[in-house]
Amino acid sequence: MKLHIQPEATKAAQAFQLPEKLEFGKCLAPVMVKATYKNNEWSDLEIVPYGPLELDPCAKVLHYGQEIFEGMKAYKNEKGEVNLFRPTENFKRFNHSARRMAMPEVSQDFFMTSVEALVKICKDFIPTKEGHSLYMRPMMFATEVSLGIKPAEEFMYLCVASPSGSYFKQDNVKVFIERNFTRAAPGGMGSAKTGGNYAGSLLADKINKERGFHQTMWLDAVERTYVEEMSGMNFFAVINGELHTPPLSNTILAGITRDSVLKLAATMGYKIKETKINVNTLRSQIRFGECTEAFVCGTAAIITPIESLTDGDEVYALKNPLGKIATEIRSKMLSIQGQKSEGPADWIYKIKL
């Protein structure tokens, strides 16, 4: 896969300076990767200055939401070494999303070249504080100009980056159990990382944040009984000393952090159950002390303990709101990501600077 770097992009990267305080996703790197798809093939990749796009008002993405994206991170350790965390899993999920949204797949060489090239040009402003990273956002969207309802045949691929701090500003989160709205239905696109899944969650999130909650818990769309996930994160509960999480389905996004938690927890001696979680049973288990802690996990949030679940007017406070087990797994994961300790052989992809 050929890669071209515009001279203006190199100058923009050299002139960039990190702000003193980093929030999540607010500081954007001054460069991005770009490619276009037409006549059944991708153009060469190009690194260009970050900036606005010129898009036709009738581009299909603006009318039919044909787009996908990924979220991944690059880390720099104390020695100045840079790595990506399980990037081939992001590549696989990107193509899974593309297939579900009737979009062209990309080769692994295409995906990894774009991400690695962006990391290299941004190497001098990857934050090193624990929990901080260079957040990467590969994306693809339909650019074909037509109002006809059919899959597009022209697309644009971009990869942008954001030197970022922690997703949450607090140590744990308050969660509201959503009973009125649903996130995804069986046979839909809930397992694809596409904007429509997030757009559909925004109203409930807005309402619940106005009530003082940090996250919305989504239940299944059929029975409105079983826990699925948060708006952008997976859910775990510690019940009778065992780690429980809902099994994957076509209504739940296959989180890479979720998979990493399962694999790490197993090596740390925890018993794991991927099982349907009845929210009404979960409430009782919290009240009677059988469920001692719970947490959310995702690329952005990493692992964050849950302080309480609220259902209507009823509050169910966790016995361990700061999450002893969650904190232990989080520390282990951060240590692996920062190359302070060894993890599974294929988890760390080292960037040759």
Secondary structure, 3 states (H helix, E strand, C coil): CCEEECHHHHHHHHHCCCCCCCCCCCCCCCEEEEEEEECCEECCEEEEECCCCCCCCCEHHHHHCCEEECCEEEEECCCCCEEEECHHHHHHHHHHHHHHCCCCCCCHHHHHHHHHHHHHHCHHHCCCCCCCEEEEEEEEEECCECCCCCCCCCEEEEEEEEEECCCCCCCCEEEEECCCCCCCCCCCCCCCCCHHHHHCCHHHHHHHHHCCCCEEEEECCCCCCEEEEECCCEEEEEECCEEEECCCCCCCCCCHHHHHHHHHHHHCCCCEEECCCEHHHHHHHHHCCCEEEEEEEECCCEEEEEEEEEECCEEEECCCCCCHHHHHHHHHHHHHHCCCCCCCCCCEEEECC
